[in-house]
Amino acid sequence: MYIKIQISDATYASLLNGTSRIQGSIGLVNPTEGNFNAHRRWRAKPGTQYMKLPHGRISVTDEDVRMNLRISRNEMVDAPQAILDEGIEASNFVEFITDDSL
């Protein structure tokens, strides 16, 4: 099977540089043509401190604090309790980081 794909100029330039693989998905326009959409990868900025949580991640930079949780509805966990527990764990981490930097 042959599929003709269309990619962005930035993705094409990255392919020519050969620095790394490009991961993404192909959205089919019809059975033989599609558009390639590159996935963005998360990379920590210099000075970022982060901690992995059971259902997400907390990161602290000079500009902001970010917390991301993702709990599957099919998972046999009490979601509100998991949010509270991981929120307390994240809060302790942020307090430790901000006290350490003062």
Beta strands, then each sheet from edge to edge (+ up, - down):
strand 1: 4-6
strand 2: 24-30
strand 3: 33-38
strand 4: 49-53
strand 5: 56-60
strand 6: 65-69
sheet 1: 1+ 3+ 2-
sheet 2: 4+ 5- 6+
end
